[in-house]
Amino acid sequence: MSHIQEEIRRITASLPATTSLVAVSKYHTESCIEEAYAAGQRIFGESHVQELHRKYAHLPKDIKWHFIGHLQTNKVKYIAPYVDMIHAVDSMKLLTEIDKQAKKCGRVISCLLQLHVALEETKFGFTPDECRTFATEGEWRNLSHVKICGLMCMASNTNDMQQVRTEFHQALELFRELKSGPFAAHPSFRECSWGMSHDYHIAIEEGSTLIRVGSSIFGERTY
Ligand SMILES: *Cc1c(COP(=O)(O)O)cnc(C)c1O
């Protein structure tokens, strides 16, 4: 068995029933994805539109493609026909564009709100307060071709695992608050996308339902 297949099996066997693996295949070849597919993996995460588009064209059609990176509004149209979930929605502008493109394709696209809980400065992601406001103001309720399925976050890039745990916990608390508040009537609001290769064990303890694991499966970038 290849390293890729061993890792897929090892990780999926260790997950609780409520957590799924998103195999992050960005920068890895189609043949790497085919190996993971042969081990039964069906959800793959990509973060570049052109790369995803090429892989989508060549690979089996029962793959669920999750877009996990920052998505520019002008690129939504390329992936709207087939993308299964968009993880990093952080503005009404982006959500509105996804809705518009999904409508053109006759689809409803699952989206997660990206939360910024890490220490690093970044212009991406809602702060917890912004996210609360966004959810409560409820403009998203007017959009019928997107479904907000939960929250996504990345922890600080640190070896301080207590810090990482604190950040995931903060995301989980907000998820629970929104689930029983603005999304109470929306059972599809149920996903917590947190945890990568080095911190997914902690993420699972802090409620993750989607772990996004790349390098521990596929190794370092192959191109
Ligand atoms: C690349 C990436 C991952 C996977 O990271 P690994 O450390 O390789 O597991 C997860 N989430 C996002 C948003 C990424 O860009």
PDBQT file of the ligand as one rigid body, heavy atoms in Angstrom, charges set to zero:
ROOT
HETATM    1  C1  LIG A 301      -3.259  23.997   2.947  1.00  0.00    +0.000 C 
HETATM    2  C2  LIG A 301      -4.410  24.131   3.827  1.00  0.00    +0.000 A 
HETATM    3  C3  LIG A 301      -4.750  23.106   4.736  1.00  0.00    +0.000 A 
HETATM    4  C4  LIG A 301      -3.929  21.840   4.917  1.00  0.00    +0.000 C 
HETATM    5  O1  LIG A 301      -2.780  22.102   5.658  1.00  0.00    +0.000 OA
HETATM    6  P1  LIG A 301      -1.739  20.924   6.081  1.00  0.00    +0.000 P 
HETATM    7  O2  LIG A 301      -0.896  21.550   7.113  1.00  0.00    +0.000 OA
HETATM    8  O3  LIG A 301      -0.976  20.605   4.817  1.00  0.00    +0.000 OA
HETATM    9  O4  LIG A 301      -2.523  19.789   6.559  1.00  0.00    +0.000 OA
HETATM   10  C5  LIG A 301      -5.889  23.280   5.498  1.00  0.00    +0.000 A 
HETATM   11  N1  LIG A 301      -6.657  24.389   5.391  1.00  0.00    +0.000 NA
HETATM   12  C6  LIG A 301      -6.357  25.382   4.538  1.00  0.00    +0.000 A 
HETATM   13  C7  LIG A 301      -7.243  26.575   4.473  1.00  0.00    +0.000 C 
HETATM   14  C8  LIG A 301      -5.227  25.289   3.737  1.00  0.00    +0.000 A 
HETATM   15  O5  LIG A 301      -4.939  26.296   2.893  1.00  0.00    +0.000 OA
ENDROOT
TORSDOF 0
